[in-house]
Amino acid sequence: MWYLWAFRTMRAYAPYVTLPFAAVVGYLGYKFEGAISSKYTPYKEPIKEARNERQLTEESLRSAADVEKLKYSANVLGKNLSPSLQ
């Protein structure tokens, strides 16, 4: 019956054992990652500003009067007709 006593003891003291173990593993992992990775993040302009700049440089958007008209080559509903309806 000694194994029941050992099991109860391990279950009761598990948080006291696992917390320091997890803290040591986490600390070592943090230090290891800091040693092998670079901490420099290059500057990247915001997406909204990049989009605005790109839109200002496009030739087709310079004048509001130069808008191309949409042209449909055929009726949209007539594209997938069955042979009996043609």
N, C-alpha and C positions, 0 to 999 in steps of 0.2 A: 503494500500500500504506500510505500514511500514515493512511488511515481505520481500518485495523486497529489501528495503534498508538494512535490516539485512542480507539477503542472500548475497548481493554484498559486504558488509563489511566483512563477514566471509570469503568469497572467496578471498578477497584482502589481508586479514591478516592471512590466514591459514599457510603460511610458517613460520611466526614469532611465531606462537603458537606451531606448530608441531615440529619444530627443537629443541627447548629446552626440550619438552616432550620426544622426541626420545633420546636425549642426556642423560637425567636423567634415563630413562629406561635402556639404554645401559650400563651406568656406574654401576647401581645397579646389573644388570645381570652379568657383568664382575667381580665385587667384590664377588657376591654370588657363582659363579662358581669357583673362586679362593679359596674360603673358604672351599668348599666341595670336591674339587678334589685334587689329589696329583700331584705335579709338577715334580716328579721324573720319568724319562724314563730310563729303564735299557738298558745297552749296548748290542747290538746284532751285531754280526759280519756280514759283507756284504755277500750277497748271492753268489757272485762270489768266494769269499774265501772259503766259506763253501762247495761249489760244488767242488772246486779244492781239498780240504782236503778229501772229501768223495771219489773222484775218485782215489786219491793216496792210500787210505786204502783198496779199493776193491781188492780182490784176482785175479779176472778175468782180471784185467787191468795191472797186474804187468809186464807181458812179452808180447811183440808184436807177438811172435811165437806161443802162446797158444790161437789162435783165433778159435772159433768153426765155422765149416762150416754150412751154411744155408742149410737145407734139406726140400724139398717140398715133401709131401706124395703123391700128385696127381696133375694132370694137373689143373691149375686154371680155364681154360676155360671149362673143362669138368664137373664142379661141378653142374651147374644148367641146365642140359639137360632136355628137355621135354620127356615124355615117348615115343613119336613117333620117336624121334631121337636116342633113346637107342637101 
